Amino acid sequence: MSTASKLPPSQPLSMTTAEMAAVSLLAHYSGHTHELYSYQLCRWFTWYQTNGLDPLIGIQRAHVKLYIRNLGEAGLMASSINTMMHGLRGCFRFAHIDRLIPADPAVYARLPKVHTDESRTHASTGSN
């Protein structure tokens, strides 16, 4: 994609395969989720353009794992990395369902483990 802030308008004849996959995913969402997934996909597209790759075609699980590592090296916490991957994983899933790619490279890419602090959970609702 040419810009990291916004996906291009839907013009099927001029869209790349990656843009078609992104539009297919984003069409299912509105509001905050649509904006969040759009941002996540733009960040992925920008990262791959920076590295001279297509964001969809030829992507392997190793590429996805490198991106996950890059997010961590950029300072994101494990929970933020997991959130950042929601839109991307959905895009790959839709691209596979739509037969734009032969397999989903993110399906077995391990995400960082998020450790929860049980002392910070909600108070119990036990009866008195």
Secondary structure, DSSP 4 states (H G I P E B T S, - for coil): ---SS-PPP--TTT--HHHHHHHHHHTT--HHHHHHHHHHHHHHHHHHHHTT--SSTT--HHHHHHHHHHHHHTT--HHHHHHHHHHHHHHHHHHHHTTSSSS-TTTTPPPPPPPP-GGGSPPP----
